[in-house]
Amino acid sequence: MENKVNFITYEKGKPLVLLNLHKYRFIRERKDGMKKWLCTKKTCYASIFTNGEYVHETINEHNHTENSQQSIERQV
């Protein structure tokens, strides 16, 4: 799976990844350079690993609907 992601900085100055109208927050960087991102919804355990600006791996499915474009624009 090689989807390109969009990196943004939200209002608190922290990085977010946008992928298919879902937002992910940074968790950690592995020794091999892969970065883990977790969905921003508290009860959702969907996560992705990125290698640069591409998704390398996805884990779990989202248990909620996508964010609206307006919601995303408000936070940027």
ChimeraX commands (.cxc) that place a marker at each C-alpha (Angstrom):
marker #1 position 0.00,0.00,0.00 radius 0.5
marker #1 position 1.64,3.24,-1.14 radius 0.5
marker #1 position -0.77,6.15,-0.51 radius 0.5
marker #1 position 0.66,9.64,-0.28 radius 0.5
marker #1 position -0.25,11.56,2.88 radius 0.5
marker #1 position -0.55,15.27,3.61 radius 0.5
marker #1 position 1.35,16.64,6.59 radius 0.5
marker #1 position -0.14,19.63,8.39 radius 0.5
marker #1 position 0.46,21.46,11.65 radius 0.5
marker #1 position -2.68,22.04,13.65 radius 0.5
marker #1 position -3.50,24.95,15.92 radius 0.5
marker #1 position -1.43,23.68,18.86 radius 0.5
marker #1 position 1.70,23.44,16.71 radius 0.5
marker #1 position 1.80,19.65,16.59 radius 0.5
marker #1 position 2.02,17.59,13.39 radius 0.5
marker #1 position -0.96,15.77,11.89 radius 0.5
marker #1 position -1.26,13.47,8.90 radius 0.5
marker #1 position -4.32,13.62,6.66 radius 0.5
marker #1 position -5.28,10.51,4.70 radius 0.5
marker #1 position -8.70,10.10,3.08 radius 0.5
marker #1 position -10.27,12.73,5.41 radius 0.5
marker #1 position -8.99,10.93,8.51 radius 0.5
marker #1 position -6.55,12.67,10.86 radius 0.5
marker #1 position -3.66,10.95,12.60 radius 0.5
marker #1 position -1.39,12.21,15.39 radius 0.5
marker #1 position 2.28,11.34,15.71 radius 0.5
marker #1 position 3.13,8.60,18.22 radius 0.5
marker #1 position 6.75,7.56,17.73 radius 0.5
marker #1 position 9.56,6.88,15.29 radius 0.5
marker #1 position 10.92,3.34,14.99 radius 0.5
marker #1 position 14.61,2.50,14.72 radius 0.5
marker #1 position 14.19,1.86,10.99 radius 0.5
marker #1 position 12.85,5.40,10.45 radius 0.5
marker #1 position 9.17,4.47,10.07 radius 0.5
marker #1 position 6.81,6.83,11.90 radius 0.5
marker #1 position 3.68,5.60,13.67 radius 0.5
marker #1 position 0.53,7.72,13.57 radius 0.5
marker #1 position -2.70,7.01,15.51 radius 0.5
marker #1 position -6.20,8.23,14.63 radius 0.5
marker #1 position -7.14,11.39,16.53 radius 0.5
marker #1 position -10.51,9.98,17.66 radius 0.5
marker #1 position -10.07,8.73,21.23 radius 0.5
marker #1 position -11.97,5.46,20.79 radius 0.5
marker #1 position -10.51,4.57,17.37 radius 0.5
marker #1 position -7.39,2.41,17.19 radius 0.5
marker #1 position -6.66,2.78,13.48 radius 0.5
marker #1 position -3.02,3.60,12.85 radius 0.5
marker #1 position -0.58,3.96,9.99 radius 0.5
marker #1 position 3.16,3.76,9.50 radius 0.5
marker #1 position 4.74,6.24,7.12 radius 0.5
marker #1 position 8.04,6.15,5.32 radius 0.5
marker #1 position 8.64,9.73,4.25 radius 0.5
marker #1 position 5.38,10.95,2.75 radius 0.5
marker #1 position 3.98,7.53,1.85 radius 0.5
marker #1 position 1.92,5.06,3.88 radius 0.5
marker #1 position 3.84,1.84,4.35 radius 0.5
marker #1 position 1.39,-0.08,6.56 radius 0.5
marker #1 position -2.11,0.34,8.04 radius 0.5
marker #1 position -3.33,-1.33,11.22 radius 0.5
marker #1 position -7.01,-1.71,12.21 radius 0.5
marker #1 position -10.01,-0.05,10.58 radius 0.5
marker #1 position -11.68,3.19,11.65 radius 0.5
marker #1 position -14.80,2.75,13.79 radius 0.5
marker #1 position -16.26,6.14,12.81 radius 0.5
marker #1 position -17.06,8.22,9.73 radius 0.5
marker #1 position -14.59,10.49,7.96 radius 0.5
marker #1 position -14.01,14.05,9.14 radius 0.5
marker #1 position -15.66,16.79,7.12 radius 0.5
marker #1 position -13.48,19.08,5.02 radius 0.5
marker #1 position -14.73,22.01,7.15 radius 0.5
marker #1 position -13.59,20.30,10.34 radius 0.5
marker #1 position -10.12,19.80,8.92 radius 0.5
marker #1 position -9.83,23.38,7.64 radius 0.5
marker #1 position -10.87,24.73,11.05 radius 0.5
marker #1 position -7.97,23.02,12.78 radius 0.5
marker #1 position -5.27,24.08,10.34 radius 0.5
marker link #1:1,2 radius 0.2
marker link #1:2,3 radius 0.2
marker link #1:3,4 radius 0.2
marker link #1:4,5 radius 0.2
marker link #1:5,6 radius 0.2
marker link #1:6,7 radius 0.2
marker link #1:7,8 radius 0.2
marker link #1:8,9 radius 0.2
marker link #1:9,10 radius 0.2
marker link #1:10,11 radius 0.2
marker link #1:11,12 radius 0.2
marker link #1:12,13 radius 0.2
marker link #1:13,14 radius 0.2
marker link #1:14,15 radius 0.2
marker link #1:15,16 radius 0.2
marker link #1:16,17 radius 0.2
marker link #1:17,18 radius 0.2
marker link #1:18,19 radius 0.2
marker link #1:19,20 radius 0.2
marker link #1:20,21 radius 0.2
marker link #1:21,22 radius 0.2
marker link #1:22,23 radius 0.2
marker link #1:23,24 radius 0.2
marker link #1:24,25 radius 0.2
marker link #1:25,26 radius 0.2
marker link #1:26,27 radius 0.2
marker link #1:27,28 radius 0.2
marker link #1:28,29 radius 0.2
marker link #1:29,30 radius 0.2
marker link #1:30,31 radius 0.2
marker link #1:31,32 radius 0.2
marker link #1:32,33 radius 0.2
marker link #1:33,34 radius 0.2
marker link #1:34,35 radius 0.2
marker link #1:35,36 radius 0.2
marker link #1:36,37 radius 0.2
marker link #1:37,38 radius 0.2
marker link #1:38,39 radius 0.2
marker link #1:39,40 radius 0.2
marker link #1:40,41 radius 0.2
marker link #1:41,42 radius 0.2
marker link #1:42,43 radius 0.2
marker link #1:43,44 radius 0.2
marker link #1:44,45 radius 0.2
marker link #1:45,46 radius 0.2
marker link #1:46,47 radius 0.2
marker link #1:47,48 radius 0.2
marker link #1:48,49 radius 0.2
marker link #1:49,50 radius 0.2
marker link #1:50,51 radius 0.2
marker link #1:51,52 radius 0.2
marker link #1:52,53 radius 0.2
marker link #1:53,54 radius 0.2
marker link #1:54,55 radius 0.2
marker link #1:55,56 radius 0.2
marker link #1:56,57 radius 0.2
marker link #1:57,58 radius 0.2
marker link #1:58,59 radius 0.2
marker link #1:59,60 radius 0.2
marker link #1:60,61 radius 0.2
marker link #1:61,62 radius 0.2
marker link #1:62,63 radius 0.2
marker link #1:63,64 radius 0.2
marker link #1:64,65 radius 0.2
marker link #1:65,66 radius 0.2
marker link #1:66,67 radius 0.2
marker link #1:67,68 radius 0.2
marker link #1:68,69 radius 0.2
marker link #1:69,70 radius 0.2
marker link #1:70,71 radius 0.2
marker link #1:71,72 radius 0.2
marker link #1:72,73 radius 0.2
marker link #1:73,74 radius 0.2
marker link #1:74,75 radius 0.2
marker link #1:75,76 radius 0.2
view
